[in-house]
Amino acid sequence: MEPLRYGGESYKVIVFADSVKTGLRYNTALAVDPSASLLYCGSSDSLVNFWEREKLLSHGGILRGHKLAVLCLAAAGNLVFSGSADTNICVWRREDGDHACLSALNGHSGPVKCLAVEEERGLAGGGDRRWNLYSGSLEKSVKIWRISAQMSAIQSQLQQKQTEETEGFNSPQMAPSAHSFMSQGSEDPLLYQKNKT
């Protein structure tokens, strides 16, 4: 392989090809966590699977929270965001190898097709990392969500019954809109939503 030349400098491109078997479902989205230790894959069967790099890309588990296909994924810090054709965005937190659904953001009226996330800058100390999540939907809107890494898991907050199953998998409790997000300018430290038209 010839070295790649850019601005007089030579670079060598090295390609590693590993493959991961994902089953019979269609893969619809991919994301890598910031430490590059986990690979997330959304699929047409409403699931998010993940693989662990340090374990030679062995299957780490499944995140179950959507009713329709997962169309997009984003990762930041120890958070993972999944957008779906069910119009919701699930916010997942990873701690000690486990994932918990913190919230199901429901503000779109069409399938959530794209996500982008950035850490909020200029916050005072206290150790609470906050993120701005941008979501785009097929209903022709972009929404901005403010996410706190200190949110409690929905299952703990709302005492969800672990034994309830919907279509063969546990479905997270959907937080009511009034509690999931508030309009910009609110004093709520966890989330806000801002409509862009």
Sequence and secondary structure as in RCSB ss.txt:
>XXXX:A:sequence
MEPLRYGGESYKVIVFADSVKTGLRYNTALAVDPSASLLYCGSSDSLVNFWEREKLLSHGGILRGHKLAVLCLAA
AGNLVFSGSADTNICVWRREDGDHACLSALNGHSGPVKCLAVEEERGLAGGGDRRWNLYSGSLEKSVKIWRISAQ
MSAIQSQLQQKQTEETEGFNSPQMAPSAHSFMSQGSEDPLLYQKNKT
>XXXX:A:secstr
   EEETTEEE            SS EEEEEE TTS EEEEEETTSEEEEEEGGGTSEEEEEEE  SS EEEEEE
ETTEEEEEETTSEEEEEEEETTEEEEEEEEE  SS EEEEEEEE  S  SSS  EEEEEEEETTTEEEEEEEETT
   HHHHTT  TT  BTTB       HHHH EETT S SS EEEEE 
